[in-house]
C-alpha cells in the first residue's frame, strides 16, 4: 500500500458517530441531531414551537427544558445559563436551556415544559374572552400568566404589553459572555 492509499488521520468519522439521538417527552418521539449541536436544534427539527426570544443567547425562558436522563451527555452549564435558570420560576435541578446545551453523547431524554410562551400580544388579544387551552407562560421567567382553562382578560393583556419592551431592554443591557 502506498502513502496515497493510506487513510489520513483527518478523515471524517463514520456518520453514526456524528449523529446523536435525543428522546423528546411527553411526545414520545426520538430525533437526531449532529454531535455538538444544541438541544434547540432537536426541538426545532421536530417543529416544536420554541420562540428563541433572546436569539439563542441563553437569556430567556422560552427554550427551558427538563433533562429526564443523560445530563452527563450534555455540555457543562455556563455562567449565563446558570444565572438565567435562577430567574426562571419553574426551573429545578434538572433544568437546562436548550440553546445552551450541546449534545455530546446519546441517551439524552428531554421533557418540554407544558404551556405556550407569549410571543405576540396581538395574538393573545385576539383571544380575549376565551379560555386558554394550555398555560400561557411569561418569556423571561417562565411564570404561568394564565392557567389552562382560565379566561384571557383585558387586564392580563395590559400587564403583558410591555413584555417585548422588557425583553428588548434586558438584551440591550446584557453583553454576551
For each residue, the residues with C-beta under 8 A, 3 or more apart:
1: 5 6
2: 5 6
3: 6
4:
5: 1 2
6: 1 2 3
7: 11
8: 11
9:
10:
11: 7 8
12: 18
13: 17 18
14: 17 18
15: 18 19
16: 19
17: 13 14 35
18: 12 13 14 15 34 35
19: 15 16 32 33 34 35
20: 32 33 34 35 73 103 104 105 106 108
21: 30 31 32 106
22: 30 31 32 33 39 42 103 108 109 110
23: 28 29 30 69 108 109 110
24: 27 28 29 30 31 42 43 46 48 110 112
25: 28 68 109 110 111 112
26: 111 112 114
27: 24 46 112
28: 23 24 25
29: 23 24 46
30: 21 22 23 24
31: 21 22 24 42 45 46
32: 19 20 21 22 42 45
33: 19 20 22 37 38 39 41 42 45 103
34: 18 19 20 37 41
35: 17 18 19 20 103 104
36: 75 102 103 104
37: 33 34 41 42 102 103
38: 33 41 56 98 99 100 101 102 103
39: 22 33 42 43 63 65 74 96 98 99 101 102 103 108 110
40: 43 44 50 52 56 63 98 99
41: 33 34 37 38 44 45
42: 22 24 31 32 33 37 39 45 46 98 103 110
43: 24 39 40 46 48 50 63 65 98 110 112
44: 40 41 47 48 50
45: 31 32 33 41 42
46: 24 27 29 31 42 43
47: 44
48: 24 43 44 112
49: 116
50: 40 43 44 62 63 98
51: 60 62 63 117 119 139
52: 40 55 56 62 63 99
53: 60 61 62 117 119 139 140 167
54: 57 58 59 60 62 99 167 171
55: 52 171
56: 38 40 52 63 99
57: 54 80 99 171 176
58: 54 78 80 81 84 97 99 100
59: 54 80 84 170 171 174
60: 51 53 54 63 84 139 140 167
61: 53 64 84 87 88 90 117 137 138 139 140 141 142
62: 50 51 52 53 54 117 119 139
63: 39 40 43 50 51 52 56 60 97 98 99
64: 61 85 88 90 91 95 96 97 98 113 142
65: 39 43 95 96 97 98 101 110 111 112 113
66: 92 94 95 96 110 111 113
67: 70 71 74 94 95 96 101 108 109 110 111
68: 25 94 109 110 111
69: 23 107 108 109
70: 67 73 74 105 106 107 108 109
71: 67 74 94 96
72: 105
73: 20 70 103 104 105 106 107 108
74: 39 67 70 71 96 101 102 103 104 108
75: 36 100 101 102 104
76:
77: 81 82 85 96 100
78: 58 81 82 100 177
79: 82 83 177
80: 57 58 59 83 84 100 177
81: 58 77 78 84 85 96 97 100 101
82: 77 78 79 85 86
83: 79 80 86 87
84: 58 59 60 61 80 81 87 88 97
85: 64 77 81 82 88 91 95 96 97
86: 82 83 91
87: 61 83 84 140 141
88: 61 64 84 85 91 95 141 142
89: 141 142 143
90: 61 64 95 113 142 143
91: 64 85 86 88 95 142
92: 66 95
93:
94: 66 67 68 71
95: 64 65 66 67 85 88 90 91 92
96: 39 64 65 66 67 71 74 77 81 85 100 101
97: 58 63 64 65 81 84 85 100 101
98: 38 39 40 42 43 50 63 64 65 101 110
99: 38 39 40 52 54 56 57 58 63
100: 38 58 75 77 78 80 81 96 97
101: 38 39 65 67 74 75 81 96 97 98
102: 36 37 38 39 74 75
103: 20 22 33 35 36 37 38 39 42 73 74 108
104: 20 35 36 73 74 75
105: 20 70 72 73 108
106: 20 21 70 73
107: 69 70 73
108: 20 22 23 39 67 69 70 73 74 103 105
109: 22 23 25 67 68 69 70
110: 22 23 24 25 39 42 43 65 66 67 68 98
111: 25 26 65 66 67 68
112: 24 25 26 27 43 48 65
113: 64 65 66 90 137 142
114: 26 134 135
115: 134 135 136 137 144
116: 49 134 135 136 137
117: 51 53 61 62 136 137 138 139
118: 121 124 136 137 138 139 145 160 163
119: 51 53 62 123 139
120: 123 124
121: 118 124 125 157 160 161 163 164
122: 125 126
123: 119 120 126 127
124: 118 120 121 127 128 136 152 156 157 160
125: 121 122 128 157
126: 122 123
127: 123 124 130 132 152
128: 124 125 152 153 154 157
129: 151 152 153
130: 127 151 152
131: 149 150 151 152
132: 127 135 136 146 147 148 149 150 152
133: 148
134: 114 115 116 148
135: 114 115 116 132 144 145 146 147 148
136: 115 116 117 118 124 132 144 145 146 152
137: 61 113 115 116 117 118 142 143 144 145
138: 61 117 118 141 142 143 144 145 160 163
139: 51 53 60 61 62 117 118 119 163 167
140: 53 60 61 87 163 166 167 170
141: 61 87 88 89 138
142: 61 64 88 89 90 91 113 137 138
143: 89 90 137 138
144: 115 135 136 137 138 147
145: 118 135 136 137 138 156 159 160
146: 132 135 136 150 151 152 156
147: 132 135 144 150
148: 132 133 134 135
149: 131 132
150: 131 132 146 147
151: 129 130 131 146
152: 124 127 128 129 130 131 132 136 146 156 157
153: 128 129 156 157
154: 128 157 158
155: 158 159
156: 124 145 146 152 153 159 160
157: 121 124 125 128 152 153 154 160 161
158: 154 155 161
159: 145 155 156
160: 118 121 124 138 145 156 157 163
161: 121 157 158
162: 165 166
163: 118 121 138 139 140 160 166 167
164: 121 167 168
165: 162 168 169
166: 140 162 163 169 170
167: 53 54 60 139 140 163 164 170 171
168: 164 165 171 172
169: 165 166 172 173
170: 59 140 166 167 173 174
171: 54 55 57 59 167 168 174
172: 168 169
173: 169 170
174: 59 170 171
175:
176: 57
177: 78 79 80
